[in-house]
Amino acid sequence: MTTPNTPIDVRSWLPGDAAAALEELGAEPYRGRQLFRALWQGRLASFEQLEVWPRALRARMAEAYRLDRVVPVTEQRAHDGTVKGLLRLADGEAVETVLLPHRYGWSVCVSSQVGCAMGCHFCASGIGGRRRNLTAGEIVDQVAWAASVAPGRVSRVDLMGIGEPLDNYRETVRFLRLVHEPTGFGLSYRHLTVSTSGLVPAILKLAEEHLPVTLAVSLHAPDDALRERLMPINRAYPLSKLLPACETYWQRTGRRVSFEYLLIQDVNDSTTLADRLADQLTFPAHVNVIPWNPVPEHPFRPSPPRQVAAFCETLLNRGIPCTVRRELGQEIQAACGQLRRSGAIPVQS
């Protein structure tokens, strides 16, 4: 690894990267392990805080590399225990991240991009388009923020916030490896979920990474005509391409694919469509039914509880595992589909 002319952020380094960089600065490789642990176990905010390092080494690191942490701007709390953070990035852009309470503990929903280019017609995240990708370090720093806020251990991470993770493939995969590192957060790959709107080439590529993470595919319709109305990505990757790619993912990883299905009243919530969905799922899969969460810019209504129950019952009767997602954080606009990109926030000098 060559020391860059322009300072780069150390948060995206794996332990081996850190050791190589420290060696090039004339330090022992174990200093890299010290840096990694301090970053993710102690939330290191500056190299000067590494008091176990010689002062000269701290100065050389500060000259050669950046250490930018996400900065909480606001934290909103819902009555159900959900916490939504608006987190400012080093360039003034911002993302929303959500900490969620469960019976088993705490999970965090992280963003992978500033905005989103997918343009789904039911979601707030794509309003205004995509500004840029996040680095792996910026994504894992959202987990660090959640860990600092949570009353207990954060044991699950979902890449389901703002952005399309597989549209930021390299940094998404690096993030998965980072958050799994035993000397960092040490999360099991099986406790990590990657959500996608259906980028087929990236799904197939992820299947070959040998990372047993859960793949959650935003489906929302059992046929191309309806799915195209809701999700423009379906024009590039229709169900005839998407579903075989999902089956390949299951075959390569042994991980059952989860299909996310927002229920929108009088749009995609009939039991007839549930039957068509069951016809499409010919390999082990799970359907996660989600009553649509209101987004003011979109003219939909969530399906009533009776229709949600009928849709799910139809799938269960056809042998398709189906659950209804708990509604968390809606009162603070933190539920599925409600996260959105805000404008740039001035960085304090």
N, C-alpha and C positions, 0 to 999 in steps of 0.2 A: 504494500500500500504506500503510495507516494503522498507526502504531506502536500496539501493543496495550496496554490497561491491565494485563492479566495477561501476564507474560513468556512468550513462546513459544520453542520450540526452533529454532535456526537451521539445524540439520542437514537439514531437509527443503526448504531453499531451493535453487532453481535459480539460476544466476548472475544472471539478470534480477531475481529476487526480492531477492537480496542488494543489488544496485545500487540498486533502488528504496528499500529500507529505509535504506540509508546516506545517500541523498539527503535523505530526510525528517529525518535527524539532522543535516543541514547539511554532510555530507561529499561529496567528489567520487565520482561513480559508480564510478571505477576501484577504489575501496576495496572494493566488493562483489566484484570479481574476485579481489582479494588475499585476501579472506576465504574464498572458495570454494576457491581453490588450497590455502590453509593447512589448511582442514578435511580435504581428501581426498588431498592429496599429502604433507602433513606431520603429519597426525593431531593437529591443534590441540586442546588440552585446556581452555584458558581464553583469554578475550579478552586477558588480561594478557600472554600469550605473543606477541601480535602487536606486536612491538617496532618494526615499520616504521610503526605508527600513532601519532599523538599520544596522550599519556596521557589527555587529556580525552575523546577519542573512545572509547578503550577503556573508560573509566568509564561513559560514556553507554550503550554497548552492553551492558555488564554489568548496568546498571540496567533496561534495556528488554527484554533478551532472555536466554534460557537457552542454555547450551551443555553439554548432558549427554552424556557418552560411555558406551557400554556398558562394563561392568567385568568382566573375566574372573574368575570365582570358582574354577573348576577347569578344568584341561586334561588330557584323557586321551589317551594315544597307543597305537595298536595296532601290532602287529608289521608290518603291511602298509604302515605310513606314515600311516594315517588319524589325524587329530587331531579330537577332539570337545571343544568349548568350552561350558561352562555360563556364560552371560553375563547379568549382572544389569543390569536397566534402572533408570532413575532412581527409579521408584516402588517398587522392591523386587521386582517381578515378574522372572521369568527365562525365557530361551529357550535352546535348544540349537542350535548351529551346527557344521557339519562341514566340515573341510578334507580333500580327497581327492586322492591322487596318481594320475597317469595318465602314459602314455607321452608325451603331448604337453605335459605340465606339470601344473598344479594347477587344481582347480575347488573351488568352495565351495557347499555346500547351506545356504541361509538359511531362516529361519522368517519367516512373515508375520503370525502371530497368537500370542498367549499362549493355548495350548490350541486346540481345534478343535471346531466345532459339528456337523461332518458325521456323526460317530458310526459310521464304518466299522467293521465287526465283526472286522477283522483287524489293526488299527492301534493303536499305543500313544498316538498324539498326541491322540486324542479322548477318552481316559479322563479323566474329570473335567470335560469340557466346555470351553467357551471363556471366558476371562476378559476379554480385550479385543483390539482390533486394535493392530498396531504402526504407528508413523508411518513414512513413507518414510525419514526420517533414521535411525530405529532399525534399519531393514532394511539400509540401505547401510553403517551402522556395523559390522554383522556382517562385511561384505566387508572393511572396514578392519582389523578384528581378524584375519581370515584372512590378509590381506596382510602383517600384522606377524609372523605365525607361520610362513608358508610359506617354504621355502628358495629358492623361485623365484617368478616372477610368477604371480599368479592370473589366468588367462585366460578362465575360464568361470564363470558363476553360474547356479545352478539354484534356483528358488523351489519347493523340494520338501521343506522342513523342516516344522516344526510349523505347522499352520493351513491354511486354504483361501485361496490368494492372491486368487481372484476374489470371495470373500466380503468382501474388503478392497480393493475395486476401485480406488478413487481413489488410495490410497497405493501400491498395487502399480504402477500406471501411472506415478506420479510417481517411484517408485524406479527403474523402467526408464530413464526419462529422465535421472535423476541419475547412475546408474552408467555411462551411455553418454557423459556430458559429456566432451569432449576435455580440458578443464582439470582434470578429476577423475581417475577411473579409466580413462576412454576406452575402454570395452569395446564391441566391435561388438554391435549388436542380435542378430546371427546367433549370438553366443556366449552368449545369454541364453535360458533356458527357464522358462516358466511352467507349473506343474502345476495341474491342476484335477480335482475329482471329477465335474465335468460340469454346472456352472451355465450352462445354455443362454443366457439373456439376456446374461450377461456375456461369454460366448464370442463372441457376435455383435457385442457392443459393442467388444470388443478387436479384432475383425477390421477395424473402421472406424477404428482409431487410427493406421493406417499405420506400425506398428512391426513390422518383420520378425523378430519373436522366434519361437522354437520353442514350439508348444503341445503339452504332454504331457498326455494325458487318461487318468485312471485308469479302466480299463474292467473288467478282471478277470472278465468273463463275456460270452458272446455272445447271451444272451437275458434278457428282463426278469425272469422268475421267479427265476433264479439270482442275477442282479445285485441284485435287491431283498433277497435273503437276506444278501448281503455288504455292500451299500451302500444305506442308507435313502434317499439322495438320488434314487435311481432312480424312486421313487414320484412325485416331482415332475417329473422330466425323464427319461422312459423313452428307450430306444434310438431309437424312432421320431422323437424330437425331438433327441436328442443327436447322432446320426450325421449328419443333414442340417446341423446347425450346424457340425460339424467340417468337412464338405465345403465349406461357405461360407467358413470360415476359410482353407482351402487356396486357394479361388478368389480371395479378396480379397488374400491376402498372398503367394501363390506358395510358401508354406512347407508342406512335407509334415508332416502331423500324426503325432505319435508316440503310440501307444497303449500304456500300461503295463498289463502283465498278470501279476499275482502268481499263481504256480502253487502251489496247495494240494492236498496229496495226497488223492485220492478225493473232491474237491469240484469242482474246475474244470479238471482237468489231463488229461482224456481226449483222444485223437486225434479222437473224434467231435465234441467241443466245438471243437477246433481247426478242423475242417472247417466248422462252423457260423460260426465267427469269420471264416474266409475268405469265406464267402458274404456276410457283412455288409459287408465292406470293398470297396466298389465304386469307390473313388477313391484316388489315391495316398496311401499311409500306410505307416507302419513300426510293427512290433510289438516292444516291448521286454519280453522275458520275464524275470521276476524270481522265482526260487525264494523262497517265503515265509520271512521272517526271524522267528524265534521271539519271541513276546510272551507272557509268563507268564499274563496274564489271558485269553488266547484259546486255545481247545482244538484248535488245528490242528497239522498237521505239514507241513513242506516236501516238495514232490515230489522223489522220488529222481532222481539225474542221468540215468538211463536214460529216465525218463518226460519229463523236461525236453527231452532230445534228440529224443524221438519227437514231442512237441508242436511243437517248432520245425521239425523236418523236414517235418511235415505242412503247415505254413504255407508253407515255402519251395517245396514241390512244387506248391502252388497259386498260386505267383507272388507271395506276400506277403513282402516283406523282413522278416527276423526276426533279432534278436540276443539273446543271453543276457547280462544284466548281470553284470559282475564282482562277486563278493561282497567288499565292503570294510567294515571296521569292525565286524563282527558281535561280535567279542570284547569290545568296549567299548559295546555297545548303540547303535551309530551307523549301522547299516545301514537300508535303506529300511523304513519302518513302525515303527522302534524308538524314534524320538525322542519325548520326552514332556515335558509341563509339570511342573515341580517346584513346590513351595510357594513363597510369597513369601520373599525373603531380606532380612533387616533391612539397611537402609542405614546405613552407619557415619556418624556425625555428625562 
